[in-house]
Amino acid sequence: MGLRFLKIAVVYLVLGASLGLYMGLTEVFILAPVHAHILLLGWASLALAGIIYHLYPAAGTTTLARVHFWAHNLLLPVFMVALGALLKGNAGAGPVVGIVAIAMLAALACFAANVLMNAKGQEIRGIRGGRDIRGRSAAEFFPPAVSAGFDAEDRAIVAGGAPVVNRELDVVHANGKRETQLATKVPLRDLEGNIVGAIGISRDITQLKERTEEISRLNTEKAKLSSSRLESSRASPSRCPTTCARRCARSKDSAGSSTTSTPAASTRRGGIACAACRRRASAWRA
C-alpha cells in the first residue's frame, strides 16, 4: 500500500511542476490555487501517507487504508477540475467543489484515524494487537537465531526457576529495524508454587543506549583534552604574571645593588623572580 501511494504522489509532483512552469511562461496565474492543491493534496499528502504505511505495514492493510486510498485518488482529480472551472468563471462548479472538498476531508479523516489506531510500536513485528500475538511463537516475529535464544531462555527458566533480570539484547526485526531491548523474565507459578511457564516484559532502550554511549564518548574526549592541556602547561616555561613581575621590579629597585638573596638577585641568577612564582612553578612541574 505504501508503494502505491508513493508512485501516485510522484505523478502529482510532475503535474504540479508542469502547471507551475506553464503559469510562469504565460504569466497567467489564475490557476495558482489548483497548482497549490495538486502539490499539497497530491504530492505532499500522498507521499507522506506512503512513507507512514511503509514504516507501519499493518496500518496499510486495514479497511481505513483502502478507503483512504480509493477516496483520495478518485476525488482529487474531480476536485482539481472543478476548482479550475470555478476559477475560470464557471459558477456552476461551485457546489461540486464544496461537496468534493468535504469528501476529501472525510478521506483524510480516515487516514488520521488509521494512523492513530494502528500505527503503533507493534507494527515493527507485523502485528496489530493482542489477537495477532496469542498462540504464536517468537520464531514468527524474530530471526531464527534470536528466536532460538528466546526459546532456550524460556525453557531454562521453566526448568530451573532462575529469573532473568535486565538482560540486554540487540535484535533485528523482520522489516530490518534494529533495536536494543532490556528484558526481564520470571517463572510463572500456580497456587501451589509449581512452575507452569514463564512470563516476561521487555522495552526498547535503543535511544537510551545511544545517548549513554554519546555521553561516554564526550567524557572521554573531555578527559583527553584536559590531560593534553595539563601536559602542555607542565612543558611550558614558568613566567611571572604581570602583577608578580611588577612586584619583582619594585623589589629590585628597593634592593639596589645588594648581593643578598633578594628577588632581584634571583632574577640575575636566572631564577624565578619571587617566592610566589617559585611555589607556582614547583606546583606546575609536580
BAROKE-233208 format. One record per residue: x, y, z of N, C-alpha, C in turn. Coordinates in pm, 1 decimal. Each point is the difference from the previous one (the first is absolute). Layout:
! residues N
[rec [X,Y,Z],[X,Y,Z],[X,Y,Z]] ...
This chain:
! residues 286
[rec [83.3,-120.9,0.0],[-83.3,120.9,0.0],[86.9,126.0,0.0]] [rec [104.4,-2.2,79.8],[86.5,117.3,5.8],[63.7,31.6,-133.0]] [rec [41.0,-103.9,-74.6],[63.5,22.3,-130.1],[-99.0,59.1,-99.8]] [rec [-124.4,-40.4,6.3],[-102.1,57.1,-89.3],[-14.7,149.6,23.9]] [rec [-8.8,38.0,124.2],[-12.1,142.8,31.9],[119.9,78.5,-52.6]] [rec [118.6,-53.3,17.2],[120.5,70.9,-43.3],[3.9,15.7,-151.6]] [rec [-37.1,-101.3,-73.1],[3.0,7.8,-147.0],[-100.4,103.4,-51.6]] [rec [-119.2,-0.1,57.0],[-100.1,98.3,-42.6],[43.4,140.1,40.6]] [rec [63.1,13.7,115.7],[47.3,131.3,45.2],[101.0,58.9,-97.7]] [rec [87.1,-83.8,-55.4],[98.3,48.6,-96.9],[-69.1,52.7,-125.6]] [rec [-108.5,-64.6,-40.6],[-75.5,48.6,-117.3],[-54.4,140.0,27.4]] [rec [-55.6,21.6,117.8],[-52.9,131.8,33.6],[112.0,103.8,11.7]] [rec [117.3,-43.1,41.0],[113.1,92.2,4.4],[33.2,52.0,-139.4]] [rec [1.5,-89.0,-97.4],[29.2,40.8,-138.4],[-110.5,90.3,-53.0]] [rec [-126.2,-34.2,28.7],[-111.1,82.9,-45.9],[5.4,139.4,61.2]] [rec [26.2,6.3,130.0],[7.5,129.4,66.3],[114.2,84.6,-53.3]] [rec [115.6,-59.7,-20.9],[113.5,74.2,-53.1],[-28.0,47.9,-142.5]] [rec [-66.9,-83.2,-79.7],[-32.3,38.4,-137.0],[-97.2,117.9,-2.7]] [rec [-102.1,-3.8,86.4],[-94.8,110.6,5.9],[69.1,128.0,46.2]] [rec [89.7,-10.8,96.4],[74.1,117.7,44.3],[86.1,58.9,-110.3]] [rec [63.9,-86.5,-79.9],[80.7,48.2,-111.7],[-87.1,68.8,-105.1]] [rec [-117.2,-58.4,-26.0],[-92.5,60.3,-98.1],[-43.6,139.3,45.7]] [rec [-35.1,14.6,126.1],[-43.1,130.4,49.8],[115.0,100.4,-4.6]] [rec [119.8,-46.3,26.4],[113.7,90.9,-4.8],[29.4,48.9,-140.6]] [rec [-14.4,-88.9,-97.4],[28.6,39.2,-138.3],[-107.8,92.5,-56.2]] [rec [-125.4,-27.1,34.3],[-110.0,81.6,-52.9],[-28.3,123.0,85.6]] [rec [57.3,2.5,120.5],[-23.8,107.5,95.7],[-148.4,17.8,30.8]] [rec [-71.5,-111.3,0.1],[-141.6,-3.1,37.5],[-10.4,-93.4,119.6]] [rec [-32.2,55.9,113.9],[5.2,-76.9,123.6],[-138.3,-23.1,59.7]] [rec [-99.7,-3.3,-84.0],[-135.6,-19.6,50.1],[-18.7,-139.5,58.4]] [rec [81.6,-96.3,-45.4],[-10.7,-137.9,48.6],[97.7,-28.3,115.1]] [rec [50.1,103.3,62.4],[93.8,-20.0,110.8],[-58.7,-85.1,112.0]] [rec [-129.5,16.1,40.4],[-55.4,-88.4,103.0],[0.1,-147.1,-41.4]] [rec [-24.7,-25.8,-129.0],[4.1,-138.4,-48.2],[141.9,-55.3,13.7]] [rec [98.0,81.7,-37.6],[139.9,-39.7,11.8],[36.2,-33.3,144.6]] [rec [-45.9,83.4,91.6],[30.4,-21.9,141.9],[-66.0,-127.8,52.0]] [rec [-124.9,-24.8,-38.9],[-70.3,-118.9,48.3],[57.8,-127.9,-59.6]] [rec [46.5,5.7,-123.4],[61.8,-118.4,-60.0],[125.5,-39.3,77.3]] [rec [80.8,99.0,35.3],[123.2,-29.9,72.5],[-27.2,-37.6,146.3]] [rec [-104.1,59.1,59.2],[-28.4,-29.3,140.0],[-74.8,-132.3,16.5]] [rec [-113.6,-12.7,-67.6],[-82.0,-120.6,15.2],[49.3,-115.1,-86.8]] [rec [64.5,35.0,-111.7],[47.2,-105.3,-89.0],[138.2,-48.8,35.0]] [rec [97.7,89.6,2.1],[137.9,-38.9,23.8],[30.6,-18.9,148.4]] [rec [-14.6,105.0,79.0],[43.1,-5.4,140.1],[-82.1,-99.7,82.1]] [rec [-133.0,8.1,-8.6],[-84.9,-85.8,83.1],[14.9,-147.5,-36.1]] [rec [-1.2,-31.1,-129.6],[11.4,-139.9,-40.3],[139.0,-55.7,30.2]] [rec [104.0,81.0,-18.7],[134.8,-46.9,31.5],[13.8,-26.8,149.4]] [rec [-52.8,88.7,82.0],[6.2,-19.7,144.2],[-76.5,-125.0,41.8]] [rec [-117.3,-19.6,-58.3],[-77.8,-120.7,31.0],[75.8,-126.0,-41.9]] [rec [64.6,5.8,-116.7],[76.6,-115.8,-45.4],[114.6,-33.1,93.9]] [rec [69.1,101.2,48.8],[111.7,-22.9,92.7],[-51.0,-60.0,131.3]] [rec [-111.2,51.9,50.4],[-55.7,-52.0,125.3],[-44.6,-144.3,-16.8]] [rec [-66.3,-32.3,-110.9],[-43.9,-137.3,-22.1],[118.7,-93.6,-23.4]] [rec [109.3,54.7,-49.8],[120.1,-82.3,-16.3],[65.4,-28.6,134.8]] [rec [1.1,97.9,87.9],[58.3,-19.3,131.9],[-87.9,-87.6,88.8]] [rec [-131.3,6.8,-20.2],[-94.6,-78.5,79.7],[-85.2,-84.6,-95.6]] [rec [52.7,-112.0,-46.0],[-70.7,-79.9,-101.6],[-138.9,-43.1,42.6]] [rec [-18.1,-30.1,129.7],[-131.3,-45.4,44.6],[-106.4,106.2,-20.3]] [rec [36.2,126.3,13.0],[-96.6,107.9,-21.1],[-43.8,7.6,-145.7]] [rec [84.9,-45.2,-92.4],[-35.0,3.7,-141.2],[-89.3,-113.0,-45.0]] [rec [-29.8,-95.2,88.8],[-84.9,-113.3,-37.4],[-142.1,13.2,53.3]] [rec [-31.4,108.9,65.5],[-131.8,16.2,61.0],[-101.9,52.1,-100.9]] [rec [-125.9,-10.5,39.2],[-108.6,53.1,-84.3],[9.8,151.5,-12.2]] [rec [40.3,66.9,107.3],[15.3,145.4,-4.4],[105.0,40.9,-102.9]] [rec [106.8,-77.7,-12.0],[103.0,31.2,-98.6],[-54.1,-13.3,-141.9]] [rec [-78.3,-102.8,-24.1],[-57.5,-18.6,-134.5],[-101.2,110.2,-31.7]] [rec [-82.4,36.3,98.9],[-95.9,109.3,-21.7],[73.8,129.7,-30.6]] [rec [104.4,27.4,76.1],[78.3,121.2,-24.1],[62.4,-1.2,-139.1]] [rec [55.9,-112.8,-39.3],[67.3,-8.3,-130.2],[-97.4,29.7,-114.6]] [rec [-111.4,-69.7,-5.2],[-92.3,16.7,-112.1],[-71.2,134.5,5.0]] [rec [-42.4,43.6,117.8],[-70.2,128.3,9.5],[92.9,114.7,-39.4]] [rec [122.2,-2.4,49.6],[93.8,107.8,-29.9],[30.6,7.0,-149.5]] [rec [26.7,-114.2,-59.5],[43.6,-0.4,-139.5],[-114.6,13.4,-99.9]] [rec [-122.5,-28.8,40.7],[-114.2,22.3,-88.4],[-54.0,142.2,11.1]] [rec [5.7,55.6,120.4],[-57.6,132.5,21.4],[94.9,113.0,-40.1]] [rec [130.3,-20.7,14.6],[93.4,108.9,-25.5],[-4.3,50.4,-144.8]] [rec [-1.2,-85.7,-102.9],[-10.8,53.1,-137.3],[-128.6,79.6,-22.9]] [rec [-112.2,-49.9,56.3],[-126.6,72.4,-14.3],[9.6,135.5,69.0]] [rec [61.6,1.6,115.9],[15.7,123.8,75.5],[82.0,101.9,-78.9]] [rec [108.9,-44.1,-62.8],[87.1,91.1,-73.8],[-69.7,55.9,-124.2]] [rec [-72.8,-86.7,-71.0],[-70.8,45.8,-121.0],[-110.1,98.8,37.3]] [rec [-76.3,-32.5,104.5],[-108.4,89.0,41.6],[54.9,132.4,51.6]] [rec [109.2,-2.5,73.9],[59.3,123.5,49.8],[53.3,85.0,-114.5]] [rec [60.1,-65.9,-100.1],[47.4,74.9,-115.9],[-113.8,65.5,-76.2]] [rec [-110.7,-71.4,-14.9],[-116.1,56.5,-68.7],[-56.7,118.1,77.3]] [rec [-4.7,-12.1,131.4],[-50.9,110.1,81.9],[89.3,123.3,-13.6]] [rec [129.4,-19.9,-2.2],[92.7,112.4,-13.4],[-9.2,64.2,-138.3]] [rec [-39.1,-77.9,-99.2],[-14.7,52.1,-135.9],[-131.4,76.4,-19.6]] [rec [-86.5,-0.7,103.2],[-123.8,75.4,-9.6],[-124.6,-83.0,-10.2]] [rec [9.9,-132.5,9.4],[-117.8,-86.7,-7.5],[-59.9,-12.8,139.6]] [rec [-103.6,78.3,28.8],[-58.9,0.1,133.4],[-68.5,-131.7,33.2]] [rec [-40.4,-76.1,-101.6],[-66.8,-127.6,26.2],[91.1,-102.5,64.6]] [rec [130.8,22.0,-7.1],[93.8,-95.6,60.6],[14.7,21.2,149.9]] [rec [-57.9,109.2,51.0],[13.7,28.3,142.3],[-53.5,-108.4,90.2]] [rec [-124.7,-47.2,-20.2],[-51.0,-107.7,87.0],[83.1,-127.6,-9.0]] [rec [49.6,-30.0,-119.2],[81.9,-120.3,-15.7],[128.4,11.5,83.1]] [rec [60.1,119.0,-4.8],[121.5,22.2,79.1],[-28.6,-19.3,149.0]] [rec [-112.4,53.6,46.2],[-33.5,-13.2,141.5],[-23.1,-144.1,40.5]] [rec [-74.5,-73.9,-80.0],[-30.9,-139.4,34.7],[127.1,-85.9,-1.7]] [rec [79.1,17.0,-104.0],[122.5,-80.8,-10.8],[99.6,35.9,110.2]] [rec [5.5,127.7,36.1],[90.5,40.3,108.4],[-38.4,-67.7,131.1]] [rec [-130.2,-8.6,27.2],[-45.1,-67.6,121.9],[34.8,-148.4,-5.6]] [rec [-19.0,-61.4,-116.7],[33.9,-141.8,-14.5],[151.1,-22.5,16.5]] [rec [80.9,93.0,-52.6],[144.8,-11.4,17.0],[38.3,9.1,148.1]] [rec [-67.5,88.3,70.6],[25.8,12.3,143.1],[-33.8,-129.5,73.0]] [rec [-107.8,-66.8,-41.9],[-36.5,-127.5,60.8],[107.0,-106.4,-28.5]] [rec [56.1,1.6,-122.4],[106.6,-95.0,-33.0],[123.4,24.1,86.8]] [rec [34.8,125.9,20.3],[113.7,32.0,86.1],[-28.5,-37.8,144.9]] [rec [-126.2,9.7,42.2],[-36.1,-42.4,135.2],[18.3,-150.4,16.4]] [rec [-30.8,-76.2,-105.4],[24.7,-144.6,3.9],[149.0,-29.0,16.4]] [rec [81.6,75.9,-70.7],[145.6,-17.9,11.9],[47.1,32.0,141.4]] [rec [-49.0,109.2,55.1],[40.4,38.7,135.3],[-43.1,-104.9,102.1]] [rec [-122.7,-48.6,-12.0],[-48.8,-101.2,93.5],[81.2,-128.8,-12.9]] [rec [35.2,-35.3,-122.4],[79.3,-121.0,-21.2],[136.7,10.6,66.3]] [rec [64.8,115.6,-14.6],[131.7,18.8,60.6],[-9.6,-3.7,151.9]] [rec [-98.1,67.1,55.6],[-13.1,6.3,145.3],[-31.5,-136.5,60.8]] [rec [-76.3,-82.4,-71.5],[-41.8,-127.7,56.3],[95.9,-114.2,-29.8]] [rec [67.0,5.0,-114.3],[74.0,-117.9,-44.4],[150.3,19.5,-16.0]] [rec [47.5,122.8,-8.2],[144.5,22.7,-15.3],[63.7,5.4,138.1]] [rec [18.4,-116.6,59.3],[57.2,-9.0,133.6],[129.3,-79.6,-6.0]] [rec [64.8,-9.0,116.3],[130.0,-64.9,4.3],[-2.6,-145.4,-41.9]] [rec [-112.8,-67.6,14.5],[-5.6,-140.9,-35.0],[14.0,-23.4,-149.8]] [rec [-23.5,103.3,-79.7],[5.7,-18.9,-143.3],[139.1,-38.8,-49.3]] [rec [104.0,29.2,78.3],[133.3,-38.6,-44.3],[13.3,-151.3,-2.6]] [rec [-91.1,-70.9,67.4],[0.7,-144.9,-4.1],[-112.3,-54.4,-87.0]] [rec [-69.9,88.5,-71.3],[-104.4,-44.6,-91.6],[-127.8,-41.6,68.2]] [rec [-32.2,54.2,118.4],[-120.9,-35.2,71.2],[-75.1,127.2,36.4]] [rec [-129.3,-14.1,23.7],[-82.9,116.5,27.2],[-50.9,3.8,143.1]] [rec [-1.7,-112.2,68.0],[-51.4,-1.1,135.9],[13.7,-136.2,63.9]] [rec [-61.7,-14.0,117.5],[12.3,-123.8,74.5],[-51.4,-122.0,-74.0]] [rec [-103.6,17.1,-80.1],[-54.7,-114.5,-73.3],[100.2,-59.7,-97.5]] [rec [91.4,83.2,-51.2],[100.0,-49.6,-93.2],[119.1,-63.2,70.0]] [rec [5.2,6.6,133.4],[113.1,-53.4,74.8],[-32.4,-134.6,62.5]] [rec [-121.8,-15.4,49.3],[-36.4,-120.8,74.2],[18.1,-125.2,-85.3]] [rec [62.9,-99.7,62.8],[17.3,-127.9,-67.2],[113.6,-5.1,-100.4]] [rec [78.9,104.2,-9.1],[109.9,2.8,-96.7],[133.6,-0.4,73.6]] [rec [103.2,-48.0,-66.6],[131.7,-12.9,61.0],[90.1,115.3,-41.5]] [rec [114.8,9.8,68.9],[95.6,106.5,-31.2],[57.1,-15.1,-140.0]] [rec [2.0,-122.2,-52.6],[55.6,-23.5,-133.5],[-79.3,70.9,-108.9]] [rec [-126.0,36.1,28.9],[-83.2,68.1,-99.1],[24.3,150.1,-3.5]] [rec [75.9,52.6,98.3],[20.9,143.8,7.6],[147.0,39.4,-4.8]] [rec [90.4,-93.6,26.9],[142.5,31.5,6.4],[79.0,-94.0,-89.8]] [rec [121.8,37.4,-36.4],[86.8,-87.7,-78.4],[26.4,-130.8,74.7]] [rec [34.1,-107.2,-72.3],[17.5,-131.8,64.9],[100.1,0.2,114.9]] [rec [113.8,66.6,-17.6],[101.4,-0.9,106.9],[-53.4,65.1,127.2]] [rec [-72.3,110.4,-14.8],[-54.1,70.7,116.4],[-112.0,-80.9,64.7]] [rec [-92.3,-52.6,-79.9],[-112.1,-76.3,55.5],[48.3,-127.6,69.0]] [rec [105.6,-65.1,-53.8],[53.9,-119.5,65.1],[56.4,33.9,137.1]] [rec [66.0,114.7,10.9],[50.3,42.7,130.2],[-111.8,26.8,98.9]] [rec [-109.4,60.6,-48.0],[-114.7,25.2,87.2],[-59.3,-131.3,50.7]] [rec [-15.7,-98.0,-89.6],[-58.5,-128.3,39.2],[87.7,-71.7,102.2]] [rec [131.4,1.1,-23.3],[91.2,-64.7,94.4],[-5.2,68.5,136.1]] [rec [-9.5,130.4,-0.9],[-7.9,75.6,124.5],[-128.1,-33.3,75.7]] [rec [-112.1,-10.2,-71.3],[-127.9,-32.8,64.1],[2.9,-140.3,59.3]] [rec [56.8,-95.8,-73.2],[6.5,-138.0,51.0],[88.1,-7.9,124.9]] [rec [109.5,78.1,1.3],[86.8,-0.2,117.4],[-71.3,57.0,121.8]] [rec [-81.7,101.9,-20.0],[-75.0,59.1,112.1],[-101.6,-99.8,53.1]] [rec [-70.1,-68.8,-89.3],[-100.9,-96.7,42.5],[65.5,-118.4,71.3]] [rec [116.7,-40.7,-48.3],[65.6,-117.3,58.4],[67.5,32.2,132.5]] [rec [66.0,114.8,7.4],[76.2,29.1,120.3],[-61.9,101.6,93.6]] [rec [-88.9,81.7,-48.4],[-65.3,98.8,85.2],[80.3,125.9,22.6]] [rec [117.0,11.5,-64.0],[83.3,118.9,19.1],[-47.7,112.2,-92.1]] [rec [-29.4,117.4,52.1],[-47.9,109.8,-85.5],[113.4,61.8,-79.8]] [rec [-36.5,69.8,-103.8],[93.2,78.9,-80.6],[-38.4,146.2,19.2]] [rec [92.1,79.1,53.5],[-30.9,138.4,36.1],[87.2,94.2,-82.3]] [rec [-65.5,93.2,-67.7],[68.4,105.4,-76.3],[101.3,-57.3,-99.5]] [rec [-45.6,-97.3,-77.9],[83.8,-54.6,-105.5],[-5.4,92.4,-120.8]] [rec [116.8,44.1,-46.9],[8.9,91.9,-113.9],[33.1,-79.3,-125.7]] [rec [-75.7,27.6,-106.9],[19.5,-75.1,-124.0],[-26.6,91.1,-119.0]] [rec [88.0,-7.7,-99.5],[-18.4,71.7,-126.4],[-72.0,-91.8,-97.8]] [rec [-113.4,45.0,-52.6],[-79.7,-82.5,-91.1],[-25.2,75.6,-129.7]] [rec [-24.9,-77.4,-105.6],[-35.4,53.9,-130.5],[-135.4,-58.1,-38.1]] [rec [-98.4,86.1,-24.2],[-134.7,-46.3,-32.0],[-11.9,-36.5,-147.3]] [rec [-114.0,-57.7,-32.6],[-20.7,-47.6,-135.8],[5.8,111.5,-103.5]] [rec [-35.9,122.6,40.6],[3.2,112.8,-93.6],[136.0,69.0,-3.8]] [rec [99.1,-57.5,68.6],[134.9,55.3,-3.4],[31.3,98.5,111.2]] [rec [-96.2,34.3,80.7],[24.1,96.3,106.9],[81.1,-64.1,111.2]] [rec [101.5,71.8,46.6],[84.3,-45.5,109.1],[-38.7,72.5,129.0]] [rec [1.7,-76.2,108.7],[-27.3,61.3,128.4],[68.3,-79.2,111.1]] [rec [21.1,65.5,112.0],[55.7,-63.8,118.3],[-110.8,-15.2,102.6]] [rec [-20.1,-122.4,47.0],[-106.4,-28.7,95.1],[57.6,-31.7,136.8]] [rec [-70.4,43.9,102.2],[32.4,-34.8,137.9],[-116.3,-82.1,53.0]] [rec [26.1,-127.3,30.0],[-108.3,-92.5,34.2],[21.2,-60.7,138.2]] [rec [-112.6,-30.9,63.3],[-1.1,-72.0,127.6],[-102.2,-112.7,-10.1]] [rec [42.1,-121.1,35.6],[-88.1,-116.4,-3.7],[5.5,-71.8,133.6]] [rec [-115.7,-46.4,45.6],[-9.3,-72.3,126.9],[-88.6,-121.9,-19.6]] [rec [16.9,-103.1,83.0],[-87.7,-117.0,-11.6],[-143.4,32.5,43.3]] [rec [-94.6,-60.9,-68.8],[-141.8,15.5,32.1],[-43.5,-121.5,81.4]] [rec [-50.1,23.0,118.6],[-36.1,-108.4,91.4],[-150.4,-3.0,24.2]] [rec [-50.3,-120.8,30.6],[-141.0,-13.6,35.3],[-18.5,23.6,149.4]] [rec [-118.4,-24.1,49.5],[-28.9,26.0,140.8],[79.0,-88.8,93.8]] [rec [44.8,-114.9,-47.8],[76.9,-92.0,83.6],[149.7,23.6,-11.2]] [rec [41.5,97.7,-79.5],[141.0,31.9,-12.5],[71.9,-73.1,-111.0]] [rec [-71.3,-78.2,-77.9],[62.0,-73.4,-109.2],[19.1,91.8,-120.6]] [rec [112.8,-16.6,-68.8],[27.4,80.6,-119.1],[-81.3,-54.0,-116.6]] [rec [-81.3,86.7,-58.0],[-84.9,-40.7,-111.9],[36.1,73.7,-128.9]] [rec [95.7,90.9,7.7],[38.8,74.1,-119.7],[95.3,112.6,35.5]] [rec [17.4,89.1,-93.2],[86.3,117.0,20.1],[-73.3,124.2,-47.6]] [rec [23.2,109.0,68.6],[-61.3,127.0,-36.6],[107.8,107.9,0.3]] [rec [-8.1,90.9,-93.7],[104.3,102.0,-8.4],[-49.0,128.1,-63.9]] [rec [82.5,98.8,7.8],[-29.3,130.2,-60.1],[130.0,58.1,-53.8]] [rec [-9.0,69.0,-112.1],[118.7,62.3,-58.8],[-36.0,139.7,-47.7]] [rec [100.7,84.5,-8.2],[-22.3,135.2,-49.8],[117.4,42.5,-86.6]] [rec [-28.1,89.8,-89.2],[99.8,49.2,-94.6],[84.5,107.7,68.0]] [rec [129.3,-25.5,11.5],[91.2,97.2,61.5],[102.6,48.9,-101.5]] [rec [-35.2,-6.7,-128.2],[95.8,37.9,-104.0],[46.6,143.9,16.1]] [rec [-94.9,91.9,14.4],[36.5,140.8,13.6],[77.2,25.0,128.8]] [rec [-40.8,-65.3,108.7],[70.2,16.8,126.8],[144.3,-47.7,-11.8]] [rec [20.5,-112.7,-66.1],[135.8,-52.3,-16.7],[83.5,91.2,-87.1]] [rec [-59.7,50.8,-108.3],[73.9,90.7,-87.9],[41.9,126.7,73.8]] [rec [-90.6,53.9,81.5],[33.6,121.4,74.7],[106.9,-27.7,105.1]] [rec [-7.5,-117.5,64.3],[101.6,-35.8,99.1],[136.9,-13.4,-65.1]] [rec [3.8,-63.1,-116.2],[127.4,-14.1,-71.4],[53.6,135.3,-44.3]] [rec [-89.0,90.0,-40.0],[43.7,133.2,-41.1],[57.1,77.4,119.1]] [rec [-64.0,-11.5,115.9],[51.5,66.5,119.7],[136.3,-56.4,38.4]] [rec [14.8,-131.0,-8.7],[128.3,-62.6,31.6],[108.8,46.9,-96.0]] [rec [-34.8,11.1,-127.4],[97.9,46.9,-98.7],[42.2,143.6,28.9]] [rec [-97.0,86.3,33.2],[31.8,139.3,30.2],[85.7,11.4,126.1]] [rec [-29.6,-83.3,99.7],[81.5,2.7,122.4],[142.8,-44.4,-28.2]] [rec [16.3,-99.7,-87.8],[134.4,-45.6,-35.5],[77.1,109.3,-72.2]] [rec [-67.2,67.8,-94.5],[65.7,109.3,-71.2],[35.8,113.7,95.1]] [rec [-87.6,27.4,96.0],[27.4,105.9,97.0],[121.0,-35.1,85.6]] [rec [10.2,-128.0,42.1],[113.6,-42.4,81.4],[130.5,9.6,-79.1]] [rec [-5.5,-38.4,-129.3],[120.2,10.3,-83.0],[42.4,145.5,-17.7]] [rec [-98.2,87.9,-20.4],[31.0,141.8,-17.3],[59.9,58.8,127.2]] [rec [-55.3,-35.9,115.6],[53.3,51.1,127.1],[142.2,-50.4,22.7]] [rec [23.6,-127.6,-33.2],[134.4,-55.1,16.0],[99.2,68.6,-91.6]] [rec [-45.3,28.8,-123.5],[88.2,68.4,-94.6],[35.1,140.1,47.7]] [rec [-97.7,70.6,54.5],[25.8,134.5,50.8],[94.2,-2.9,119.9]] [rec [-15.4,-101.4,86.7],[86.6,-10.6,116.3],[143.6,-27.8,-41.5]] [rec [19.0,-90.6,-96.8],[135.2,-29.1,-48.3],[62.3,122.4,-65.1]] [rec [-84.5,76.5,-73.0],[51.0,120.4,-65.1],[44.1,104.0,102.4]] [rec [-77.1,14.2,108.0],[35.4,98.3,102.8],[126.5,-40.1,74.5]] [rec [20.6,-131.6,17.4],[120.6,-46.2,68.0],[124.0,19.8,-86.8]] [rec [-18.4,-16.1,-132.5],[114.1,11.4,-90.4],[38.9,143.6,-27.2]] [rec [-90.9,94.8,17.6],[30.3,140.5,-31.4],[83.2,61.7,110.1]] [rec [90.2,95.3,-33.4],[82.4,65.0,101.9],[-84.6,83.7,94.5]] [rec [43.9,5.9,127.9],[-73.8,75.6,101.1],[33.3,146.9,-12.2]] [rec [-100.2,81.5,-3.8],[19.0,145.3,-7.4],[-82.3,66.8,108.9]] [rec [50.1,111.8,43.4],[-72.9,74.7,101.5],[-121.6,65.9,-62.0]] [rec [-112.3,-0.4,67.5],[-113.1,80.8,-45.0],[36.7,147.6,3.7]] [rec [-82.6,81.9,-63.8],[28.3,143.6,-8.4],[10.4,62.7,137.6]] [rec [-93.2,-34.1,88.0],[2.6,59.8,134.0],[124.6,-42.3,75.3]] [rec [38.3,-127.0,-17.1],[119.4,-47.2,69.1],[124.7,66.4,-57.3]] [rec [4.9,19.4,-132.0],[114.6,64.4,-62.6],[15.8,142.6,52.3]] [rec [-112.8,69.9,18.2],[8.7,135.5,54.1],[52.4,-2.5,143.2]] [rec [-46.2,-99.9,76.5],[47.0,-8.9,137.9],[148.8,-30.8,3.3]] [rec [44.1,-86.2,-91.5],[141.5,-32.8,-5.9],[82.5,122.2,-40.2]] [rec [-54.3,82.1,-90.8],[71.4,120.3,-41.8],[14.3,97.0,115.6]] [rec [-107.7,12.2,80.1],[8.9,87.8,116.3],[102.2,-53.3,99.5]] [rec [3.3,-131.8,16.5],[98.3,-58.8,90.2],[141.0,26.1,-49.6]] [rec [18.3,-6.8,-131.1],[132.3,23.9,-57.4],[43.1,144.4,23.3]] [rec [-92.0,94.8,-16.7],[34.3,140.3,21.3],[38.2,26.0,144.8]] [rec [-72.9,-64.6,92.3],[27.3,22.1,141.1],[127.8,-69.2,43.5]] [rec [31.9,-108.4,-67.5],[119.3,-74.6,39.6],[126.8,67.4,-47.7]] [rec [-9.1,79.9,-109.6],[117.9,68.3,-52.4],[103.8,-99.6,-46.1]] [rec [123.3,22.6,45.4],[109.9,-86.7,-43.4],[34.1,-103.6,104.1]] [rec [-90.2,-22.4,94.2],[26.0,-95.0,107.3],[25.5,-137.9,-56.5]] [rec [87.6,-72.2,60.1],[34.3,-135.4,-45.6],[-69.5,-105.7,82.1]] [rec [-93.0,42.7,88.2],[-71.7,-97.6,80.2],[-98.0,-73.6,-87.9]] [rec [-59.8,-104.3,54.7],[-92.5,-83.6,-77.0],[-135.5,68.8,-6.0]] [rec [-11.2,94.4,-88.8],[-125.7,72.5,-22.2],[-62.7,-49.0,-128.1]] [rec [-127.7,37.3,-25.8],[-61.9,-37.3,-127.3],[80.6,46.9,-117.4]] [rec [60.2,124.2,10.5],[81.0,49.2,-111.0],[121.5,-86.8,-20.1]] [rec [59.3,-45.2,112.6],[117.2,-86.2,-11.8],[-37.9,-131.4,-64.7]] [rec [-118.9,-51.1,35.3],[-45.6,-123.4,-64.7],[-17.7,20.8,-147.5]] [rec [-46.5,119.9,-38.7],[-18.2,28.5,-141.8],[133.1,1.3,-72.1]] [rec [104.8,61.4,64.3],[130.9,5.4,-66.2],[60.2,-138.7,-14.3]] [rec [-35.5,-89.4,96.1],[53.1,-135.0,-10.2],[-78.9,-84.9,-98.8]] [rec [-103.0,59.9,-62.8],[-81.1,-74.7,-96.8],[-111.2,-78.2,65.2]] [rec [-22.7,20.1,130.7],[-103.3,-75.2,68.9],[-134.2,67.6,-10.4]] [rec [-99.1,-51.8,74.9],[-132.3,57.9,4.6],[6.1,126.5,83.6]] [rec [-70.1,102.3,-44.1],[17.8,132.7,56.8],[-44.9,10.6,144.0]] [rec [-98.2,-81.6,45.9],[-49.9,15.0,135.3],[-41.4,-134.4,55.2]] [rec [-22.8,-3.4,131.1],[-34.2,-125.8,66.5],[-133.8,-54.8,-49.3]] [rec [-95.5,91.7,-25.7],[-131.5,-45.3,-48.1],[12.8,-72.2,-132.6]] [rec [83.2,57.1,-89.0],[17.4,-64.0,-130.5],[76.5,-130.9,14.3]] [rec [95.4,-6.6,96.5],[72.0,-125.3,19.6],[-95.1,-109.6,45.9]] [rec [-90.9,35.5,89.4],[-98.5,-99.5,44.3],[-91.2,-42.8,-114.8]] [rec [-40.5,96.6,-81.4],[-86.8,-31.3,-113.9],[71.7,-89.1,-100.7]] [rec [124.9,29.9,-26.2],[76.7,-79.3,-94.8],[19.7,-141.5,51.6]] [rec [24.2,-14.7,131.5],[15.8,-132.6,58.5],[-127.5,-81.7,-13.5]] [rec [-113.8,68.5,18.7],[-128.5,-68.4,-14.4],[-22.4,-45.4,-143.8]] [rec [36.5,86.8,-98.1],[-16.6,-35.9,-141.7],[87.8,-119.5,-36.4]] [rec [126.3,1.4,50.0],[89.6,-110.0,-34.7],[-38.2,-128.5,68.8]] [rec [-72.8,9.7,113.0],[-44.5,-119.7,69.3],[-108.3,-72.4,-78.0]] 
